[in-house]
């Protein structure tokens, strides 16, 4: 009986822990000093902003309403991402598929990456929608955009959306956050079907004021990798950890 009872209370305890995590996010935002360091008590406080609930779950305000949202990215690939919009009481709504929010059609694959690409305190998104090729030649993306935040809840649109060339150099299969520039600006690793059985790791670096950059062959030579469907290139799996601290 004792073992059964411990299992029954495990879920409520986990829910309470996540609620406290969100409360801590709000407390940090409300109590942080302009310097982002020590408060009036003299203790160093955690900077307000997005944080990691676990390796594949980011807590942060995606839509700019002041309430942290929950972004889950199973496997870090960007193909199964979901969002749970935050509420005023610190809870999260039902899971929303990013693919559905982006309006992906039947047969299409939507891939997304979320990070603060401009390091301005606002979460941004890179999206790609493509119908996978059924032959040797890669398909061209129907949608490939860099979307600076905040984003609309209805369709993840951005007032400052712009075309990204990630869909112009092959068929995107994965989007992952990476740290190639060794700076505060998150970069992007792209698993790219180049055709004829070739799979490459393409990269896009981010920059102050402009966010995600365009294709640069010199950067691909430096940070990218050529591979194949049989031997795909290595892809980063700790990108979020490079830029966001744990919520706990």
Residue frames as qw, qx, qy, qz and C-alpha x, y, z in Angstrom:
[[0.000, 0.882, 0.470, 0.000, 0.00, 0.00, 0.00],
 [0.309, -0.775, 0.090, 0.544, 2.79, 2.40, 0.79],
 [0.381, -0.124, 0.591, 0.700, 4.38, 1.87, -2.61],
 [0.181, 0.614, 0.679, 0.361, 1.04, 2.48, -4.36],
 [0.148, -0.915, -0.293, 0.233, 0.49, 5.68, -2.40],
 [0.375, -0.562, 0.293, 0.676, 3.95, 7.03, -3.34],
 [0.308, 0.184, 0.670, 0.650, 3.14, 6.54, -7.02],
 [0.030, 0.777, 0.614, 0.136, -0.20, 8.32, -6.66],
 [0.208, -0.914, -0.122, 0.326, 1.34, 11.44, -5.15],
 [0.586, -0.163, 0.360, 0.708, 4.25, 11.59, -7.60],
 [0.275, 0.560, 0.494, 0.606, 2.32, 13.45, -10.28],
 [0.209, -0.935, -0.271, -0.094, 0.93, 16.16, -7.93],
 [0.573, -0.639, 0.131, 0.496, 4.42, 16.75, -6.55],
 [0.510, 0.099, 0.452, 0.725, 5.79, 17.18, -10.06],
 [0.092, 0.771, 0.461, 0.430, 3.00, 19.61, -10.90],
 [0.394, -0.895, -0.126, 0.168, 3.74, 21.66, -7.78],
 [0.618, -0.362, 0.275, 0.641, 7.44, 21.72, -8.68],
 [0.375, 0.376, 0.477, 0.700, 6.72, 23.08, -12.15],
 [0.133, -0.895, -0.365, -0.218, 4.35, 25.70, -10.72],
 [0.525, -0.760, 0.036, 0.382, 7.10, 26.81, -8.33],
 [0.581, -0.010, 0.391, 0.713, 9.49, 27.00, -11.27],
 [0.164, 0.664, 0.443, 0.579, 7.16, 29.39, -13.09],
 [0.366, -0.904, -0.219, 0.023, 6.63, 31.39, -9.90],
 [0.628, -0.481, 0.173, 0.587, 10.39, 31.69, -9.63],
 [0.428, 0.353, 0.435, 0.709, 10.53, 32.96, -13.20],
 [0.089, -0.854, -0.345, -0.379, 8.06, 35.70, -12.29],
 [0.560, -0.787, -0.069, 0.251, 9.87, 36.50, -9.05],
 [0.628, -0.159, 0.270, 0.712, 13.14, 36.84, -10.91],
 [0.257, 0.554, 0.421, 0.671, 11.55, 39.14, -13.46],
 [0.276, -0.886, -0.283, -0.244, 10.00, 41.29, -10.78],
 [0.609, -0.769, 0.036, 0.191, 12.97, 41.40, -8.47],
 [0.771, 0.147, 0.123, 0.607, 15.94, 41.69, -10.78],
 [0.214, -0.764, -0.008, 0.609, 18.01, 44.82, -10.53],
 [0.500, 0.828, -0.094, -0.237, 18.90, 46.96, -13.58],
 [0.003, -0.691, 0.710, 0.137, 22.41, 45.56, -13.45],
 [0.867, 0.129, -0.415, -0.245, 21.05, 42.02, -13.59],
 [0.486, 0.264, -0.729, 0.404, 23.17, 41.12, -10.58],
 [0.257, -0.204, -0.753, 0.570, 22.82, 41.80, -6.86],
 [0.254, -0.736, -0.484, -0.400, 19.54, 43.03, -5.42],
 [0.246, -0.784, 0.181, -0.540, 19.02, 45.16, -2.32],
 [0.880, -0.465, 0.071, -0.061, 19.73, 42.15, -0.10],
 [0.141, -0.756, 0.622, 0.148, 23.23, 41.93, -1.55],
 [0.682, -0.028, 0.726, 0.081, 22.63, 38.42, -2.88],
 [0.082, 0.269, -0.649, -0.706, 23.19, 37.65, -6.52],
 [0.658, 0.335, 0.468, -0.485, 19.83, 37.01, -8.16],
 [0.516, 0.160, 0.745, 0.390, 19.21, 34.96, -11.25],
 [0.095, 0.209, -0.299, -0.926, 18.68, 37.08, -14.34],
 [0.616, 0.398, 0.425, -0.531, 15.08, 37.27, -15.55],
 [0.423, 0.491, -0.534, -0.542, 14.34, 35.41, -18.73],
 [0.893, 0.114, -0.324, -0.292, 13.93, 31.98, -20.30],
 [0.294, -0.515, 0.781, -0.193, 15.20, 28.90, -18.48],
 [0.521, 0.152, -0.798, -0.263, 15.30, 25.12, -18.90],
 [0.789, -0.320, 0.218, -0.478, 12.84, 22.90, -17.04],
 [0.835, -0.177, 0.490, 0.174, 14.80, 19.98, -18.49],
 [0.408, -0.274, 0.571, 0.657, 17.08, 19.31, -21.46],
 [0.136, 0.287, 0.722, 0.615, 14.24, 19.45, -24.00],
 [0.135, -0.796, -0.586, -0.075, 11.84, 21.89, -22.31],
 [0.276, 0.163, -0.080, 0.944, 12.28, 25.65, -22.41],
 [0.136, -0.770, -0.575, 0.239, 10.23, 27.98, -20.20],
 [0.245, -0.207, 0.110, 0.941, 9.97, 31.51, -21.61],
 [0.344, 0.660, 0.356, -0.565, 7.60, 34.18, -22.85],
 [0.435, 0.120, 0.680, 0.578, 7.14, 33.47, -26.54],
 [0.135, 0.689, 0.598, 0.387, 4.12, 35.68, -27.26],
 [0.214, 0.299, -0.119, 0.922, 5.12, 38.74, -25.23],
 [0.463, -0.653, -0.366, -0.475, 2.19, 38.73, -22.81],
 [0.197, -0.648, 0.489, -0.549, 4.39, 38.60, -19.72],
 [0.850, -0.254, 0.357, -0.292, 3.51, 34.99, -18.88],
 [0.111, -0.478, 0.837, 0.242, 6.12, 32.25, -19.47],
 [0.863, 0.246, -0.148, -0.415, 5.18, 29.59, -21.98],
 [0.680, -0.333, 0.651, 0.055, 6.37, 26.00, -22.20],
 [0.609, 0.608, -0.399, -0.317, 8.21, 24.92, -25.36],
 [0.780, -0.257, 0.570, 0.017, 8.99, 21.21, -25.68],
 [0.499, 0.670, -0.467, -0.289, 11.39, 19.87, -28.31],
 [0.900, -0.200, 0.385, -0.042, 11.64, 16.06, -28.08],
 [0.866, 0.163, 0.289, 0.374, 14.87, 14.75, -29.54],
 [0.250, -0.647, 0.164, 0.701, 16.10, 18.31, -30.22],
 [0.442, 0.190, 0.666, 0.571, 15.23, 17.87, -33.91],
 [0.162, 0.280, -0.014, -0.946, 12.59, 20.62, -34.17],
 [0.306, -0.076, -0.742, -0.592, 10.13, 18.30, -35.95],
 [0.446, -0.468, -0.762, -0.041, 7.96, 17.41, -32.94],
 [0.137, 0.068, -0.364, 0.919, 7.95, 20.73, -31.11],
 [0.261, -0.690, -0.652, -0.174, 4.94, 21.69, -29.00],
 [0.048, 0.312, -0.241, 0.918, 3.93, 24.85, -27.15],
 [0.328, -0.632, -0.692, 0.120, 1.80, 25.28, -24.03],
 [0.057, 0.650, 0.039, 0.756, 0.76, 28.89, -23.61],
 [0.294, -0.123, -0.650, 0.690, 1.18, 30.33, -20.14],
 [0.261, -0.751, -0.509, -0.330, -1.63, 31.86, -18.12],
 [0.121, -0.754, 0.194, -0.616, -1.86, 34.59, -15.50],
 [0.772, -0.556, 0.174, -0.253, -1.99, 32.04, -12.65],
 [0.190, -0.650, 0.732, 0.069, 1.29, 30.44, -13.74],
 [0.741, 0.079, 0.666, -0.042, -0.22, 27.31, -15.26],
 [0.001, -0.301, 0.675, 0.673, 0.06, 26.11, -18.86],
 [0.727, 0.289, 0.054, -0.620, -2.66, 25.37, -21.38],
 [0.923, 0.149, 0.354, -0.020, -3.03, 22.31, -23.59],
 [0.485, -0.309, 0.564, 0.592, -0.20, 21.25, -25.87],
 [0.564, 0.753, 0.066, -0.332, -0.29, 22.83, -29.31],
 [0.804, 0.089, 0.378, 0.450, 1.68, 21.26, -32.13],
 [0.112, -0.618, 0.246, 0.738, 3.99, 23.77, -33.78],
 [0.189, 0.069, 0.800, 0.566, 3.34, 22.02, -37.08],
 [0.048, 0.681, 0.726, 0.081, -0.39, 22.70, -36.75],
 [0.126, -0.821, -0.190, 0.524, 0.14, 26.29, -35.59],
 [0.180, -0.445, 0.475, 0.738, 2.35, 26.93, -38.63],
 [0.664, 0.502, 0.082, -0.547, -0.32, 25.58, -40.95],
 [0.101, -0.349, 0.870, 0.333, 1.61, 22.64, -42.37],
 [0.745, 0.210, -0.196, -0.602, -0.41, 20.81, -45.02],
 [0.942, -0.071, 0.310, -0.102, -0.89, 17.07, -45.38],
 [0.886, 0.335, 0.034, 0.319, 2.38, 15.48, -46.45],
 [0.253, 0.792, -0.262, 0.490, 4.49, 18.45, -45.32],
 [0.725, -0.326, -0.398, 0.458, 7.01, 18.47, -42.49],
 [0.076, -0.925, 0.039, -0.370, 7.35, 21.56, -40.30],
 [0.749, -0.109, -0.335, 0.562, 10.61, 22.10, -38.46],
 [0.134, -0.926, -0.044, -0.349, 11.32, 24.86, -35.95],
 [0.628, -0.023, -0.421, 0.654, 14.03, 26.20, -33.66],
 [0.287, -0.906, -0.209, -0.231, 13.50, 28.57, -30.73],
 [0.652, -0.225, -0.214, 0.692, 16.16, 30.76, -29.11],
 [0.052, -0.936, -0.103, 0.332, 16.98, 34.39, -28.37],
 [0.776, 0.345, 0.208, 0.485, 18.95, 34.78, -31.60],
 [0.232, 0.784, -0.019, 0.576, 19.50, 38.53, -31.10],
 [0.533, -0.187, -0.544, 0.621, 20.26, 38.22, -27.38],
 [0.096, -0.372, -0.012, -0.923, 17.77, 41.00, -26.67],
 [0.254, -0.002, 0.696, -0.671, 15.68, 39.17, -24.08],
 [0.711, 0.283, 0.116, -0.633, 12.99, 38.07, -26.54],
 [0.593, -0.038, 0.792, 0.140, 12.57, 34.53, -27.85],
 [0.428, 0.510, -0.379, -0.643, 12.61, 34.14, -31.64],
 [0.801, 0.108, 0.582, -0.086, 11.81, 31.27, -33.99],
 [0.158, 0.421, -0.681, -0.578, 13.16, 29.85, -37.23],
 [0.739, 0.228, 0.530, -0.348, 10.65, 27.81, -39.24],
 [0.139, 0.332, -0.753, -0.551, 10.80, 25.60, -42.31],
 [0.731, 0.247, 0.496, -0.398, 7.92, 23.82, -44.05],
 [0.241, 0.460, -0.707, -0.480, 8.62, 21.40, -46.88],
 [0.939, 0.105, 0.115, -0.305, 7.09, 18.37, -48.56],
 [0.520, -0.479, 0.662, 0.248, 9.86, 15.74, -48.50],
 [0.431, 0.508, -0.563, -0.489, 11.18, 14.63, -51.87],
 [0.915, -0.002, 0.352, -0.196, 10.38, 11.15, -53.16],
 [0.848, 0.472, -0.053, 0.234, 13.48, 11.02, -55.36],
 [0.737, -0.038, -0.118, 0.665, 17.12, 12.05, -55.44],
 [0.181, 0.465, 0.044, 0.865, 16.51, 15.78, -55.84],
 [0.152, -0.319, -0.631, 0.691, 15.69, 17.74, -52.66],
 [0.008, 0.786, 0.579, 0.217, 12.42, 19.63, -52.35],
 [0.158, 0.362, -0.102, 0.913, 12.28, 23.40, -51.99],
 [0.085, -0.352, -0.696, 0.620, 10.71, 24.76, -48.82],
 [0.017, -0.729, -0.565, -0.386, 7.27, 26.29, -49.10],
 [0.291, -0.929, -0.005, -0.230, 8.03, 28.42, -46.03],
 [0.753, -0.059, -0.269, 0.597, 11.48, 29.25, -44.64],
 [0.065, -0.854, -0.071, -0.512, 11.56, 32.22, -42.27],
 [0.392, -0.035, -0.544, 0.741, 13.33, 33.84, -39.38],
 [0.319, -0.728, -0.434, -0.424, 10.65, 35.21, -37.02],
 [0.188, 0.235, -0.504, 0.810, 11.83, 37.62, -34.32],
 [0.272, -0.554, -0.763, 0.191, 9.62, 37.60, -31.23],
 [0.482, 0.037, 0.758, -0.439, 7.15, 38.18, -29.87],
 [0.106, -0.035, -0.858, -0.501, 5.07, 35.70, -31.85],
 [0.601, -0.125, -0.078, -0.785, 1.32, 35.46, -32.37],
 [0.508, -0.119, 0.789, -0.324, -0.44, 32.65, -30.55],
 [0.772, 0.405, 0.219, -0.438, -2.68, 31.86, -33.50],
 [0.870, 0.488, -0.001, 0.067, -0.05, 31.07, -36.12],
 [0.730, -0.400, 0.143, 0.535, 3.37, 31.93, -34.63],
 [0.461, 0.734, 0.192, 0.459, 3.58, 34.90, -36.96],
 [0.487, -0.460, -0.112, 0.734, 5.91, 37.81, -36.35],
 [0.220, 0.932, 0.156, -0.243, 5.60, 41.46, -37.29],
 [0.003, 0.819, -0.493, -0.293, 9.24, 41.29, -38.42],
 [0.865, 0.058, 0.489, 0.098, 9.29, 37.95, -40.26],
 [0.295, 0.746, -0.440, -0.404, 11.77, 37.66, -43.09],
 [0.930, 0.296, -0.203, -0.083, 12.78, 34.97, -45.54],
 [0.504, -0.619, 0.590, 0.119, 15.61, 32.71, -44.48],
 [0.545, 0.546, -0.556, -0.310, 17.78, 30.95, -47.03],
 [0.436, -0.297, 0.831, -0.176, 17.83, 27.71, -45.01],
 [0.737, 0.332, 0.555, -0.198, 15.39, 26.27, -47.54],
 [0.502, 0.799, -0.182, -0.277, 17.34, 27.45, -50.59],
 [0.148, 0.647, -0.746, -0.048, 20.33, 25.13, -50.30],
 [0.251, 0.050, -0.967, 0.013, 18.62, 21.77, -49.90],
 [0.615, -0.458, -0.460, -0.448, 15.80, 20.12, -48.00],
 [0.183, -0.496, 0.573, -0.627, 15.77, 20.79, -44.26],
 [0.678, -0.199, -0.701, -0.092, 15.32, 17.69, -42.10],
 [0.584, -0.575, -0.444, 0.363, 16.30, 19.07, -38.69],
 [0.102, 0.785, -0.125, 0.598, 16.94, 22.43, -37.04],
 [0.746, -0.448, -0.370, 0.325, 19.05, 22.53, -33.89],
 [0.153, -0.973, 0.135, -0.107, 20.46, 25.29, -31.70],
 [0.858, 0.065, -0.134, 0.492, 24.25, 25.41, -31.58],
 [0.274, -0.926, 0.100, 0.241, 27.08, 27.60, -30.35],
 [0.814, 0.337, 0.121, 0.457, 29.61, 28.06, -33.12],
 [0.244, 0.803, -0.061, 0.540, 30.53, 31.70, -32.61],
 [0.592, -0.236, -0.509, 0.579, 31.35, 31.25, -28.90],
 [0.027, -0.177, 0.096, -0.979, 29.35, 34.40, -28.16],
 [0.301, 0.205, 0.649, -0.668, 25.93, 35.25, -26.63],
 [0.574, 0.349, -0.163, -0.723, 24.13, 34.80, -29.95],
 [0.729, 0.021, 0.677, -0.097, 22.63, 31.33, -30.56],
 [0.189, 0.410, -0.666, -0.594, 23.49, 29.75, -33.91],
 [0.845, 0.202, 0.185, -0.460, 21.67, 27.20, -36.02],
 [0.203, -0.284, 0.898, 0.268, 22.70, 23.72, -37.17],
 [0.718, 0.342, -0.016, -0.606, 20.71, 22.37, -40.13],
 [0.522, -0.061, 0.832, 0.178, 20.52, 18.75, -41.19],
 [0.424, 0.616, -0.142, -0.649, 20.19, 19.29, -44.91],
 [0.763, 0.228, 0.586, 0.150, 19.33, 16.85, -47.68],
 [0.011, 0.641, -0.369, -0.673, 21.47, 18.05, -50.57],
 [0.790, 0.458, -0.120, -0.390, 20.33, 15.33, -52.97],
 [0.708, 0.428, -0.561, 0.004, 21.79, 12.12, -54.37],
 [0.850, -0.285, -0.415, 0.154, 21.96, 10.56, -50.92],
 [0.428, 0.260, -0.356, 0.789, 24.01, 13.38, -49.40],
 [0.439, -0.821, -0.364, -0.031, 23.22, 14.76, -45.96],
 [0.414, 0.423, -0.262, 0.763, 25.10, 17.85, -44.78],
 [0.360, -0.697, -0.434, 0.442, 25.30, 19.82, -41.57],
 [0.247, 0.639, 0.151, 0.712, 24.81, 23.39, -42.68],
 [0.376, -0.467, -0.459, 0.655, 25.17, 26.30, -40.28],
 [0.063, 0.786, 0.217, 0.576, 23.84, 29.82, -39.86],
 [0.423, -0.164, -0.463, 0.761, 25.45, 32.13, -37.32],
 [0.134, -0.879, -0.450, -0.082, 23.61, 34.91, -35.50],
 [0.422, 0.229, -0.099, 0.872, 24.71, 38.49, -35.02],
 [0.102, -0.473, -0.456, 0.747, 23.92, 41.49, -32.84],
 [0.226, 0.443, -0.004, -0.868, 21.06, 43.60, -34.13],
 [0.510, 0.290, -0.500, -0.637, 20.12, 41.32, -37.03],
 [0.832, -0.098, 0.431, -0.335, 19.78, 37.83, -35.58],
 [0.825, 0.048, 0.538, 0.168, 20.10, 34.84, -37.89],
 [0.021, 0.628, -0.469, -0.621, 22.50, 35.31, -40.77],
 [0.802, 0.474, -0.118, -0.345, 22.58, 33.87, -44.29],
 [0.970, 0.065, 0.111, 0.208, 24.55, 31.05, -45.89],
 [0.029, 0.883, -0.462, -0.080, 28.31, 31.50, -45.87],
 [0.916, 0.252, -0.312, 0.028, 30.44, 28.82, -47.51],
 [0.302, 0.528, -0.611, 0.507, 33.48, 29.69, -45.41],
 [0.486, -0.356, 0.504, -0.619, 31.44, 29.12, -42.24],
 [0.953, 0.057, -0.025, -0.295, 30.11, 25.84, -43.63],
 [0.717, 0.417, -0.499, 0.250, 33.67, 24.70, -44.23],
 [0.050, 0.481, -0.608, 0.629, 34.64, 25.72, -40.71],
 [0.428, -0.146, 0.614, -0.647, 31.64, 24.45, -38.72],
 [0.826, 0.189, -0.054, -0.528, 29.69, 22.21, -41.10],
 [0.414, -0.274, 0.865, 0.078, 30.11, 18.59, -42.06],
 [0.597, 0.273, -0.493, -0.571, 29.41, 16.50, -45.15],
 [0.428, -0.118, 0.864, -0.237, 27.73, 13.14, -44.76],
 [0.350, -0.007, -0.753, -0.557, 25.28, 10.73, -46.32],
 [0.748, -0.310, -0.122, -0.574, 22.03, 8.97, -45.50],
 [0.886, -0.065, -0.441, 0.126, 24.09, 5.98, -44.41],
 [0.600, -0.214, -0.333, 0.695, 26.54, 8.07, -42.37],
 [0.026, -0.908, -0.285, -0.307, 24.78, 11.31, -41.41],
 [0.300, 0.505, -0.361, 0.724, 26.79, 14.17, -39.91],
 [0.360, -0.348, -0.673, 0.545, 26.90, 14.68, -36.16],
 [0.149, -0.702, -0.290, -0.633, 24.34, 17.16, -34.84],
 [0.042, 0.277, -0.556, 0.782, 24.47, 19.17, -31.59],
 [0.492, -0.483, -0.705, -0.167, 22.16, 18.06, -28.79],
 [0.454, -0.521, -0.457, 0.560, 23.00, 20.60, -26.07],
 [0.238, 0.469, 0.212, 0.824, 22.34, 23.90, -27.84],
 [0.390, -0.791, -0.267, -0.389, 19.79, 25.20, -25.34],
 [0.759, -0.545, -0.168, 0.314, 22.14, 24.41, -22.46],
 [0.579, 0.150, 0.042, 0.801, 24.74, 26.67, -24.04],
 [0.020, 0.405, 0.127, 0.905, 22.47, 29.72, -23.66],
 [0.571, -0.545, -0.136, -0.599, 19.86, 29.02, -20.96],
 [0.029, -0.318, 0.808, -0.495, 20.27, 28.10, -17.31],
 [0.288, -0.320, -0.902, 0.010, 18.17, 25.60, -15.40],
 [0.366, -0.632, -0.228, -0.644, 14.93, 26.92, -13.92],
 [0.783, -0.528, -0.326, 0.048, 15.64, 25.14, -10.64]]
